[in-house]
Every structure is written in structure tokens, then in C-alpha cells.
Amino acid sequence: MNSQEVSVTIRGREYRLKSFKDADYARKLARYVDEVMTTIEEGTGSSDHLNIMILSLLQITHSYFEAQEAKDIPNIKIESEIAKIIKSIEKTEKELEKISLAEK
């Protein structure tokens, strides 16, 4: 797969990069990074570009790890709902069995 040169803007600075994905995907990533950096800058009141980049990198990494953990950990609410459905099915099966025996 060939790489292509893409121009993106993050925090008012233009960056040229090579991307193996399409240009729109690279721009989407840049917009996300820009949004995170803007949030960090507004939240900290800092204008130190390096500081904002490091804090943004930590935030993005944190979000990534959370997403990975969410994929690995079963959702307790879903498991609870599944258990309720299984109990309901078992109860219905028992009731149908009783009805069937009573009809004989």
C-alpha cells in the first residue's frame, strides 16, 4: 500500500505527514487531537505547547486503555439482564410442563 502526503492543522499549526490510510482519516485523527488539546488548554489555562501535547497524549492514551479494558471486561448490566431472561425462560418452561402434565 502506498503512502500519501497529507496536510493537517492542529492548534493552528500545519503538519505534513505521510499516511497509509486515506487523507480524510488522517484529518479526522488530527481534528480529534486538536479537540483534546483545546480542552486541555482551556482546562489548565496553560499556553505551553509542549505541556499541552504531553497532557493530551496522556488523555488519549487513557481513553485508549479504557476502551481496551471495556472490550475485555464483560458488561455486568448485560450479564444481569441475560440472567433475568434465562430465569424467566426456565420459569416459563416449568409452568408449561405443569400445564402439560395437568392436561394428561
Secondary structure, DSSP 8 states (H G I E B T S, - for coil): ---EEEEEEETTEEEEEEESS-HHHHHHHHHHHHHHHHHHHHHH----HHHHHHHHHHHHHHHHHHHHHHHHS--HHHHHHHHHHHHHHHHHHHHHHHHHHHH-
